């Protein structure tokens, strides 16, 4: 391994690094589960935006989606998977490392 | 970039967790149930006479409140809260070390004072002294409760709640009541009514502030 590779910053998870998805991941990280309305309110994202980011995170296996019916209306509950939680923790660690490398 | 820096910081994750807890509890329903619980305890203490209606019914109602509090709260939130601010299940962590230390400290003081009350000879009947001391103990129990609330919400104003609990407990203990247990009944009743009023005010403000969101409507407006 060359010296160059040793000092190189670790890879940043691009999927989480996108601001909207970072908001979603951070919000889901601090709770057990939440629904679409909660995430819309907390992240200030529109329904369409949220849906699209959710699909990407679900495809990556970072979140799990559970659909149920409440009073005959669809209700979607979302939660971070173990993989998602680990990915977010690792993202935070990497970002912290990157920040530490920035000179004062 | 600033947001990304924030999310990598432990302090900001804690802040987000506390903000989320405050957000999920803004309907005031928990306060209403806590206030109800205190009023029922006051009723239980008041109903010492076996011939009174409350002697049997107050403990039954109290047990029912304890057992069914969570499912009733959940049902109410499904009807009122979640359609307005969304559903969230907050993480139920074990009490932290500082809260446990405060709780143990308060319990240790209570144990020492209780022992002293029994052992030190006095002209005042032990029964009267214990009722007075019970008020102060209840007030002291509000201290770990307020510590726990400050930790969960990040709102330091809850310390005032603990301090008020102890202060009012001490004031009630210094006043003379006949019979002596009337002091503790009034103390619990007073706190119960205040907490219910706080809960009701919060609930009304919540209903006014947050209209119901129909997911279908939001979805349709996006297309």
Interface residues (C-beta under 8 A of the other chain):
Chain A: X17 X19 X22 X23 X26 X27 X29 X30 X31 X32 X33 X34 X35 X36 X37 X38 X39 X40 X41 X42 X46 X47 X48 X70 X73 X74 X75 X77 X91 X92 X93 X95 X96 X99
Chain B: X3 X4 X5 X7 X8 X9 X13 X16 X17 X20 X23 X78 X82 X83 X85 X86 X87 X88 X89 X90 X91 X92 X213 X215 X216 X218 X219 X221 X222 X223
